[in-house]
Amino acid sequence: VTDKTTSSNPSNQSYVVLRICRVFRVIRVFKLARRSENLLILLRAVGNTSRELFVLFIMVFMVVLMFGSIMYTVESTASGNNTTNFTSIMSGCWWSVITVTTVGYGDLSPKTPLGMVVGSLALMLGLILMALPVTIIVAKFSDEYERSKTI
């Protein structure tokens, strides 16, 4: 079996050239973004909320650890550690990240009723935590927009 990406096939080299051209097109879009006043206001607003977003990231990290540990404990003790998908606290934390961020892959799910209650609580708390940055950034954007109108 040969690796197509490392061969010196001329058609593969042309794909590399096309990929490089795509990168330059993306860079050109970023150059145009500098001229958009509203985008600059949004970037300033996100920059001004960096401390709040950092605190929110720490809170999400703590919630993920807490719910991951709780889910592992609930599922492993209730199922006798035989039929559970939660084989370690890290697998519980993986489930918690996916649940709190509302991605929901479905590769891990609680089987016990208590685990389902814990999962519901994690999901509701995740929805609240994911909605917080939007309100913070919108408030800062509004402040920055009003400030730019007065200048």
Phi, psi and chi 1 to 4 in degrees:
 res  aa     phi    psi   chi1   chi2   chi3   chi4
   1 VAL       -  129.8  177.3      -      -      -
   2 THR  -106.5  148.9   60.6      -      -      -
   3 ASP   -88.3  121.5 -173.4   12.9      -      -
   4 LYS   -70.5  -26.3  -67.6 -177.8 -179.2 -179.0
   5 THR   -76.1  -23.6   57.8      -      -      -
   6 THR  -101.1   -5.6   58.1      -      -      -
   7 SER   -75.1  160.4   67.5      -      -      -
   8 SER   -96.6   33.3   59.6      -      -      -
   9 ASN   -66.7  130.5 -171.4   -4.5      -      -
  10 PRO   -59.9  -32.3  -20.1   28.1      -      -
  11 SER   -68.8  -34.1   64.8      -      -      -
  12 ASN   -68.1  -35.1  -73.7  -20.3      -      -
  13 GLN   -67.6  -33.5  -69.2  174.4   -7.3      -
  14 SER   -69.6  -32.5   63.6      -      -      -
  15 TYR   -65.7  -35.8  -74.7  127.8      -      -
  16 VAL   -64.5  -41.5  170.3      -      -      -
  17 VAL   -62.4  -42.8  170.7      -      -      -
  18 LEU   -63.6  -39.1  -74.0  175.7      -      -
  19 ARG   -64.3  -40.2  -71.9 -178.5 -173.4  146.5
  20 ILE   -64.6  -39.6  -68.9  171.2      -      -
  21 CYS   -63.1  -37.5  -70.0      -      -      -
  22 ARG   -63.7  -39.0  -74.2 -177.1 -164.7  159.9
  23 VAL   -62.6  -42.4  168.4      -      -      -
  24 PHE   -65.1  -32.6  -74.6  126.7      -      -
  25 ARG   -66.2  -39.1  -73.5  173.5   55.0 -166.8
  26 VAL   -66.1  -41.4  169.4      -      -      -
  27 ILE   -62.3  -36.4  -68.7  171.0      -      -
  28 ARG   -64.1  -36.7 -156.2  169.4   50.4 -173.1
  29 VAL   -64.2  -40.1  167.4      -      -      -
  30 PHE   -65.1  -32.8  -74.4  127.0      -      -
  31 LYS   -65.0  -39.2  -78.0  179.1  163.3  179.6
  32 LEU   -68.4  -28.4  -69.9  175.7      -      -
  33 ALA   -66.2  -26.0      -      -      -      -
  34 ARG   -62.9  -27.0  -76.6 -172.3  -67.2  175.3
  35 ARG   -86.2  -10.4  -62.1  168.9 -161.7 -132.1
  36 SER   -84.5  113.0  171.9      -      -      -
  37 GLU   -66.1  -38.9 -174.9  177.1  -22.5      -
  38 ASN   -66.5  -36.7  -70.4  -23.7      -      -
  39 LEU   -67.3  -38.3 -176.2   61.5      -      -
  40 LEU   -65.0  -37.5  -68.9  174.9      -      -
  41 ILE   -64.0  -42.2  -68.4  170.4      -      -
  42 LEU   -63.2  -42.6  178.8   64.5      -      -
  43 LEU   -64.0  -39.4  -69.4  174.8      -      -
  44 ARG   -64.8  -39.2  -81.2 -163.8  -53.0  -96.3
  45 ALA   -64.6  -43.1      -      -      -      -
  46 VAL   -65.4  -39.2  170.2      -      -      -
  47 GLY   -63.5  -36.5      -      -      -      -
  48 ASN   -74.3  -16.0  -70.4  -20.3      -      -
  49 THR  -102.4   16.0   60.2      -      -      -
  50 SER   -61.5  -37.8   61.9      -      -      -
  51 ARG   -66.7  -44.5 -175.7 -177.6  -41.5  159.9
  52 GLU   -64.9  -39.7  -68.1   90.0   -9.1      -
  53 LEU   -68.2  -33.6  -67.8  175.8      -      -
  54 PHE   -65.4  -44.2  178.1   73.2      -      -
  55 VAL   -62.1  -40.5  169.5      -      -      -
  56 LEU   -64.2  -39.7 -177.1   71.1      -      -
  57 PHE   -62.2  -41.5  176.0   75.0      -      -
  58 ILE   -64.1  -40.9  -64.4  -62.2      -      -
  59 MET   -62.8  -43.3  -74.9  176.3   46.6      -
  60 VAL   -63.3  -41.1  168.3      -      -      -
  61 PHE   -59.9  -44.2 -178.9   73.2      -      -
  62 MET   -66.7  -39.9  -70.4 -174.3  -29.5      -
  63 VAL   -64.6  -40.3  164.9      -      -      -
  64 VAL   -62.6  -46.2  162.3      -      -      -
  65 LEU   -62.5  -42.0  -77.5  177.0      -      -
  66 MET   -65.7  -50.9  179.5 -177.4   70.4      -
  67 PHE   -70.1  -31.7  -84.1  110.2      -      -
  68 GLY   -64.0  -43.1      -      -      -      -
  69 SER   -68.1  -42.4  -60.0      -      -      -
  70 ILE   -63.3  -44.2  -69.0  170.8      -      -
  71 MET   -65.4  -41.6 -175.0   57.5   75.9      -
  72 TYR   -61.0  -45.1  168.7   71.6      -      -
  73 THR   -63.7  -45.7  -56.2      -      -      -
  74 VAL   -64.6  -48.0  165.5      -      -      -
  75 GLU   -72.8  -37.5  -73.3  -68.8  -46.5      -
  76 SER   -74.8  -34.4   65.2      -      -      -
  77 THR   -77.3  -35.1   56.4      -      -      -
  78 ALA   -75.8  -32.9      -      -      -      -
  79 SER   -97.5    2.2   65.4      -      -      -
  80 GLY    71.8   18.3      -      -      -      -
  81 ASN    63.7   14.4 -131.8    0.7      -      -
  82 ASN  -100.6  -43.2  -65.1  -23.0      -      -
  83 THR  -109.4    9.1   60.1      -      -      -
  84 THR   -85.7  149.4 -176.8      -      -      -
  85 ASN   -85.3  -16.6  -68.2  -29.9      -      -
  86 PHE   -87.5   88.6  -62.1   92.9      -      -
  87 THR   -87.0  -13.9   56.8      -      -      -
  88 SER  -155.7  171.2   66.4      -      -      -
  89 ILE   -66.1  -32.9  -70.1  178.9      -      -
  90 MET   -65.0  -36.9  -73.4  -50.5  -65.4      -
  91 SER   -68.2  -33.3   65.5      -      -      -
  92 GLY   -65.5  -38.6      -      -      -      -
  93 CYS   -68.1  -36.7  -72.3      -      -      -
  94 TRP   -60.9  -46.5  168.9 -109.4      -      -
  95 TRP   -60.0  -41.1  168.5   85.5      -      -
  96 SER   -66.0  -40.7 -175.8      -      -      -
  97 VAL   -60.8  -45.9  166.0      -      -      -
  98 ILE   -66.3  -35.9  -61.2  -55.7      -      -
  99 THR   -77.7  -46.0  -57.7      -      -      -
 100 VAL   -66.1  -36.5  167.1      -      -      -
 101 THR   -83.8    3.2   57.9      -      -      -
 102 THR    59.5   30.8   67.3      -      -      -
 103 VAL   -78.1  -53.0  172.4      -      -      -
 104 GLY    67.0   63.9      -      -      -      -
 105 TYR   -63.1  -40.0  -74.9  136.0      -      -
 106 GLY    91.9    5.2      -      -      -      -
 107 ASP   -74.2  -29.5   55.1  -12.4      -      -
 108 LEU  -124.7  135.6  -68.3  175.1      -      -
 109 SER  -150.1  147.2   61.3      -      -      -
 110 PRO   -71.3  145.6   20.7  -27.4      -      -
 111 LYS  -106.4  -24.7  -55.3  -76.7 -170.8 -100.5
 112 THR   -90.6  154.9   62.3      -      -      -
 113 PRO   -60.3  -40.4  -24.5   32.3      -      -
 114 LEU   -65.6  -37.4 -174.8   57.5      -      -
 115 GLY   -63.8  -36.3      -      -      -      -
 116 MET   -68.1  -35.6  -68.6  178.0 -170.8      -
 117 VAL   -66.3  -44.2  169.0      -      -      -
 118 VAL   -61.9  -40.6  170.5      -      -      -
 119 GLY   -63.6  -39.1      -      -      -      -
 120 SER   -64.8  -41.8  -61.8      -      -      -
 121 LEU   -64.0  -41.0  -68.7  174.2      -      -
 122 ALA   -63.3  -40.8      -      -      -      -
 123 LEU   -65.9  -44.6  179.2   62.4      -      -
 124 MET   -64.0  -43.0  -74.5 -172.9  -94.3      -
 125 LEU   -65.0  -35.9 -171.5   60.4      -      -
 126 GLY   -64.1  -39.7      -      -      -      -
 127 LEU   -62.7  -41.5  -72.2  172.4      -      -
 128 ILE   -65.5  -44.9  -68.1  168.7      -      -
 129 LEU   -66.2  -33.4  -75.3  176.2      -      -
 130 MET   -78.4  -21.5  -67.8  -59.2  127.1      -
 131 ALA   -82.3  -24.4      -      -      -      -
 132 LEU   -59.9  -46.0  -77.2  175.8      -      -
 133 PRO   -62.7  -31.2   -8.7   12.9      -      -
 134 VAL   -63.1  -45.7  173.6      -      -      -
 135 THR   -67.1  -37.4   57.4      -      -      -
 136 ILE   -65.1  -47.0  -66.6  169.3      -      -
 137 ILE   -67.7  -38.8  -68.1  172.2      -      -
 138 VAL   -64.6  -40.2  166.5      -      -      -
 139 ALA   -63.4  -44.6      -      -      -      -
 140 LYS   -67.0  -37.4  -68.9  -72.3 -175.6  174.9
 141 PHE   -61.9  -42.3  178.3   79.1      -      -
 142 SER   -61.4  -43.1  167.5      -      -      -
 143 ASP   -62.7  -46.2  -66.6  -16.2      -      -
 144 GLU   -64.2  -38.2  -73.4  -68.6  -32.6      -
 145 TYR   -66.2  -43.5 -172.9   73.2      -      -
 146 GLU   -65.1  -38.3  -70.9  -59.9  -40.4      -
 147 ARG   -64.8  -38.5 -171.3  177.2  -55.1  135.9
 148 SER   -71.8  -27.3   72.3      -      -      -
 149 LYS   -72.4  -30.3  -74.7  174.5   81.5  175.3
 150 THR   -81.5  -17.5   58.6      -      -      -
 151 ILE   -79.4      -  -66.9  177.3      -      -
